[in-house]
Amino acid sequence: MNVKSRHHLRSDEISELEEEIAEQTGVELDGDTYEMVELTDVDFDVVLVDGDPSVVYMDGERPFLTVVGANAYDPTKNVVTVDAGAVSFVSGGADVMRPGIVEADEGIAAGDLVLVAEETHGKVLAVGRALEPGTEMVGDSGKVVESLHHVGDDLFEFAV
């Protein structure tokens, strides 16, 4: 990943970003500095909140929390919780299968970005795209969340 450009966000951009994150995840960002980092050779750009890669703009998407950002706050919306048996798979970048899910936010619609958290401590392991609505995620078979970003990937390890 190479940095194409970096710049601090204007106050109106910060307000818009904070509103989007609050609407999607229930998180109230409270950073002192917000810096957009545009990257080459990847399909995302990052917003550093107080120096941490907390927000990501994935290819053409609205801003969303990264794994780092989600674990710095306490998201209450668009969260899918997986059992201990799914942790190693999800942490490795695997898509989330229905049998591993113990709970899903009922407000999730197919196509939404979601945070995948583990059941025991509530730590977020991945960001993915819902393939089914939250009301239909718990069950016996099938893939329900496509993994887009996970613990240990390039975005998780991102540092400028």
N, C-alpha and C positions, 0 to 999 in steps of 0.2 A: 504494500500500500504506500503510495506516494502522495504527499500533500500537494494539492493544486493551489489552494489558497486558504487563508485564515483571516477571520475578521470578527470583531465583537458585534453582537446583535444590538440593534437599536431598541429603545424602550417599547415601541409598538410591536416589534417582532417578538420581544420577550413576552409581552402580554398575550399575544396570539398563541405562542408556543405553550405558555403556562395554562391557558384555557383549554387547548387541545389535549394536553396530557391529563388535566383534571377530568375532562369529559370522558376520556377513554379508560383511565385507570383509577380515578378517584384520588390521585396523588396531587398534593399542592407543592409544587417545586418552590424552593425558597433560597435559590442561589444568589450570590452577590455578583458573579460574573458569568456571562453566557457568551461562548465563543464558537462560531461555526467553523468547522474544518471540512473543506471540500477535498475529496480524494479522487485520485485517478485509479484506474484498473480494478475498481470494485463497484458494486451497485448500491452503495450507500454513502451518505455523508453523516458526520457526527457533530453533535453539539456538546461541548465541554461545559459542564456546570461546575463552577469553582474548580476547574482543572480536571474533573473526572468525566469520562465518556458516558454520560447519563442518558442522552437522547440520540436516537438514530432516525434519519430520513432514509428509508429504504426506497429503492427505485420507484419514484412516482407516488409514494405513500405519504400520508399525514405523519407528523412526528410521533414517535412512540418510545417508550422507555427501553433502554438496553437492559441486559441482565444486571450489570453494575448499577444502573440507575434504579431498577426495581428493588434491588437489595438494600439500597441506601434509604429507601422510603418504605411505605407500607401500602401497596396497592390493594384496592378494595373492589375493583371492577375488572372484567375480562381476565379473570384468573381461573386456570384449570389446575386442579390438584391431583398429583399422581401418588401411587403407593410406593413403598420402599423397593419393590421389585422392579419398578420402571426407572429408578434413579440413574443407574449406570448407563442404561440405554439412552435416555433423554440427555444426560450430561455429555454423551459421546456424539450427539447430533442426530439420533434416530428420530423418526416421526413418532408421534404419540398414538398408541393403539388404545382402543376403547377399553379392553380389560384392565389396563393399568390406571384408569381414572377412577378416583373415589368421589370427586365433586367437581362441578363446573358451574360458573356463573350463568344463571338462566337468561341473562340479558345478552349473551353472546349470540351473534348471528353468523351464519356461514359466510366466510370471507373476511371476518374481523381478525385483526391482530390480537393475540392473546399471550399472557404470561403463564408459563408452566412452572408450578411450584411443587416442592416435595412436601409430603404430608406431615412428617415428624416435626420439622423446625420452621416450615413455611418459607424456606429459601427458594428464590426463583432460579431455575436451572436453564431455562430456554425461553425464547420468543418464537412464536409460530403463527401460522394462519389456520384459523378454524375451518375445517371442511364440512362440519355439521353444526347446527345450532346447539347452544349449551344445554338445552333441555333434552337433547338426544345423544349426549356424549358418553354417559355412563351406560355400560352394557357389556356384551359378551364377545363381540368380534368387530374388526374393521379399524381402519386408520381414520382418526378424527382431527388430528392436528399435524400440519406439515411444518417441520422444523426449519426456521430461517436463521437463527442465531442461538448459540449455546455456550455454556461454560467452556472456556479453553480455546474457543475459535479466535480468528484474527481480530474480530471486533471486541471480544472480551479482553484480549491482550493488548488492545490499542493503547498506545501512549505517544504523545508528541513531545 
